[in-house]
Amino acid sequence: MPCMDGGPPCGSSDDTQERLDKVTRLLCTLANATEDMGYGMINDFGLSKREKAEITEWLAEHNEADRKRLAREEKAKKQKDLKKNALAKLTAAEKKALGLG
């Protein structure tokens, strides 16, 4: 079944998920830019109060999820760097004794 966003037909569920992720990133970027630039969703874009509320709620939830994801990624990167630095300080004999090489 073709995707309904006007693009080429989707093949697998992976293709569909990838396209949904791209659309989500696009919507997030546009919504944040709209808010940051002072446009009014009701006056400038003709949205109803209900539509504006839905978009605003989605954007807040999405931005919070992004914030949490970025924090997790940063923590994982720091942990990886810490482990790499600690391993670099070990001698070959110490690594072998610990079963690391």
GROMACS elastic network, one bead per residue, 0.5 to 0.9 nm:
[ bonds ]
;  ai    aj funct       b0    kb
    1     4     6  0.89779   500
    1     9     6  0.69377   500
    1    10     6  0.71813   500
    1    11     6  0.83411   500
    2     5     6  0.87853   500
    2     6     6  0.86500   500
    2     7     6  0.82762   500
    2     8     6  0.70726   500
    2    10     6  0.56328   500
    2    11     6  0.82729   500
    3     6     6  0.69071   500
    3     7     6  0.67370   500
    3     8     6  0.71510   500
    3     9     6  0.55431   500
    3    10     6  0.58509   500
    3    16     6  0.77164   500
    4     7     6  0.74535   500
    4     9     6  0.85933   500
    5     8     6  0.86364   500
    6     9     6  0.85815   500
    7    10     6  0.83700   500
   10    13     6  0.77862   500
   10    14     6  0.89080   500
   10    15     6  0.58768   500
   10    16     6  0.58949   500
   10    19     6  0.85936   500
   11    14     6  0.80601   500
   11    15     6  0.60891   500
   11    16     6  0.74692   500
   12    15     6  0.51534   500
   12    16     6  0.64421   500
   12    17     6  0.87135   500
   13    17     6  0.60504   500
   13    18     6  0.84483   500
   14    17     6  0.50912   500
   14    18     6  0.60529   500
   14    19     6  0.85666   500
   15    18     6  0.51012   500
   15    19     6  0.61913   500
   15    20     6  0.86075   500
   16    19     6  0.51588   500
   16    20     6  0.61585   500
   16    21     6  0.85944   500
   17    21     6  0.60653   500
   17    22     6  0.86002   500
   18    21     6  0.50879   500
   18    22     6  0.62946   500
   18    23     6  0.87444   500
   19    22     6  0.50605   500
   19    23     6  0.62190   500
   19    24     6  0.85511   500
   20    23     6  0.50977   500
   20    24     6  0.60529   500
   20    25     6  0.86027   500
   21    24     6  0.50524   500
   21    25     6  0.62076   500
   21    26     6  0.86093   500
   22    25     6  0.51543   500
   22    26     6  0.61956   500
   22    27     6  0.86666   500
   23    27     6  0.61001   500
   23    28     6  0.84825   500
   24    27     6  0.51156   500
   24    28     6  0.60241   500
   24    29     6  0.85137   500
   25    28     6  0.50907   500
   25    29     6  0.60984   500
   25    30     6  0.85805   500
   26    29     6  0.51606   500
   26    30     6  0.61434   500
   26    31     6  0.85184   500
   27    30     6  0.51079   500
   27    31     6  0.59044   500
   27    32     6  0.83905   500
   27    59     6  0.89006   500
   28    31     6  0.51994   500
   28    32     6  0.60098   500
   28    33     6  0.83908   500
   28    59     6  0.67508   500
   28    62     6  0.76227   500
   28    63     6  0.80869   500
   29    32     6  0.53383   500
   29    33     6  0.60298   500
   29    34     6  0.84888   500
   30    33     6  0.50972   500
   30    34     6  0.59857   500
   30    35     6  0.85992   500
   31    34     6  0.50543   500
   31    35     6  0.62465   500
   31    36     6  0.85600   500
   31    55     6  0.79862   500
   31    56     6  0.84009   500
   31    59     6  0.71166   500
   32    35     6  0.51524   500
   32    36     6  0.59907   500
   32    37     6  0.84969   500
   32    59     6  0.76637   500
   32    63     6  0.89954   500
   33    37     6  0.59365   500
   33    38     6  0.85547   500
   33    39     6  0.88244   500
   34    37     6  0.53405   500
   34    38     6  0.64193   500
   34    39     6  0.54904   500
   34    40     6  0.77934   500
   34    41     6  0.80556   500
   35    38     6  0.53782   500
   35    39     6  0.61441   500
   35    40     6  0.76562   500
   35    41     6  0.85116   500
   36    39     6  0.78464   500
   39    42     6  0.88745   500
   39    43     6  0.81837   500
   39    44     6  0.62627   500
   39    45     6  0.82501   500
   40    43     6  0.53906   500
   40    44     6  0.51719   500
   40    45     6  0.69282   500
   40    46     6  0.87486   500
   41    44     6  0.56406   500
   41    46     6  0.65139   500
   41    47     6  0.57603   500
   41    48     6  0.82007   500
   41    49     6  0.86281   500
   41    51     6  0.87354   500
   41    52     6  0.61846   500
   42    45     6  0.56500   500
   42    48     6  0.59971   500
   42    49     6  0.67694   500
   42    51     6  0.86907   500
   42    52     6  0.68834   500
   43    46     6  0.55211   500
   43    47     6  0.74899   500
   44    47     6  0.82557   500
   47    50     6  0.79859   500
   47    51     6  0.58389   500
   47    52     6  0.61484   500
   48    51     6  0.50974   500
   48    52     6  0.61383   500
   48    53     6  0.84999   500
   49    52     6  0.50698   500
   49    53     6  0.60573   500
   49    54     6  0.85989   500
   50    53     6  0.50591   500
   50    54     6  0.61815   500
   50    55     6  0.86678   500
   51    54     6  0.50907   500
   51    55     6  0.61922   500
   51    56     6  0.84743   500
   52    55     6  0.51776   500
   52    56     6  0.59431   500
   52    57     6  0.84300   500
   53    56     6  0.50627   500
   53    57     6  0.59665   500
   53    58     6  0.84565   500
   54    57     6  0.51892   500
   54    58     6  0.60801   500
   54    59     6  0.85034   500
   55    58     6  0.50557   500
   55    59     6  0.59603   500
   55    60     6  0.85420   500
   56    59     6  0.50941   500
   56    60     6  0.61789   500
   56    61     6  0.86508   500
   57    60     6  0.52332   500
   57    61     6  0.62654   500
   57    62     6  0.85227   500
   58    61     6  0.51866   500
   58    62     6  0.59388   500
   58    63     6  0.84765   500
   59    63     6  0.59181   500
   59    64     6  0.84324   500
   60    63     6  0.51994   500
   60    64     6  0.61525   500
   60    65     6  0.86178   500
   61    64     6  0.51793   500
   61    65     6  0.61950   500
   61    66     6  0.86074   500
   62    65     6  0.50884   500
   62    66     6  0.61213   500
   62    67     6  0.85819   500
   63    67     6  0.60866   500
   63    68     6  0.86406   500
   64    68     6  0.62439   500
   64    69     6  0.85669   500
   65    68     6  0.51542   500
   65    69     6  0.60882   500
   65    70     6  0.85768   500
   66    69     6  0.50184   500
   66    70     6  0.60471   500
   66    71     6  0.84937   500
   67    70     6  0.52250   500
   67    71     6  0.61882   500
   67    72     6  0.87015   500
   68    71     6  0.50666   500
   68    72     6  0.62165   500
   68    73     6  0.86318   500
   69    72     6  0.51028   500
   69    73     6  0.61594   500
   69    74     6  0.85913   500
   70    73     6  0.50136   500
   70    74     6  0.60708   500
   70    75     6  0.85312   500
   71    74     6  0.50948   500
   71    75     6  0.61225   500
   71    76     6  0.85980   500
   72    75     6  0.50982   500
   72    76     6  0.61435   500
   72    77     6  0.85764   500
   73    76     6  0.51032   500
   73    77     6  0.61273   500
   73    78     6  0.86482   500
   74    77     6  0.50448   500
   74    78     6  0.61792   500
   74    79     6  0.85707   500
   75    78     6  0.51564   500
   75    79     6  0.61528   500
   75    80     6  0.86124   500
   76    79     6  0.50331   500
   76    80     6  0.61137   500
   76    81     6  0.85796   500
   77    80     6  0.50683   500
   77    81     6  0.61239   500
   77    82     6  0.85143   500
   78    81     6  0.50459   500
   78    82     6  0.60145   500
   78    83     6  0.85632   500
   79    82     6  0.50468   500
   79    83     6  0.61814   500
   79    84     6  0.85609   500
   80    83     6  0.51584   500
   80    84     6  0.61066   500
   80    85     6  0.86139   500
   81    85     6  0.60800   500
   81    86     6  0.84937   500
   82    85     6  0.51781   500
   82    86     6  0.60983   500
   82    87     6  0.85841   500
   83    86     6  0.50565   500
   83    87     6  0.60772   500
   83    88     6  0.85192   500
   84    87     6  0.51997   500
   84    88     6  0.61707   500
   84    89     6  0.89022   500
   85    88     6  0.50823   500
   85    89     6  0.66270   500
   86    89     6  0.53866   500
   86    90     6  0.70266   500
   87    90     6  0.53825   500
   87    91     6  0.85076   500
   87    95     6  0.77128   500
   87   100     6  0.88542   500
   88    91     6  0.79104   500
   90    93     6  0.79604   500
   90    94     6  0.57810   500
   90    95     6  0.61933   500
   91    94     6  0.51369   500
   91    95     6  0.62466   500
   91    96     6  0.86077   500
   92    95     6  0.51341   500
   92    96     6  0.61623   500
   92    97     6  0.86006   500
   92   101     6  0.74806   500
   93    96     6  0.50555   500
   93    97     6  0.60771   500
   93    98     6  0.86115   500
   93   101     6  0.88066   500
   94    97     6  0.50027   500
   94    98     6  0.62075   500
   94    99     6  0.85626   500
   94   100     6  0.84660   500
   95    98     6  0.51540   500
   95    99     6  0.61454   500
   95   101     6  0.55062   500
   96   100     6  0.56642   500
   96   101     6  0.50611   500
   97   100     6  0.75764   500
   97   101     6  0.84540   500
   98   101     6  0.79991   500
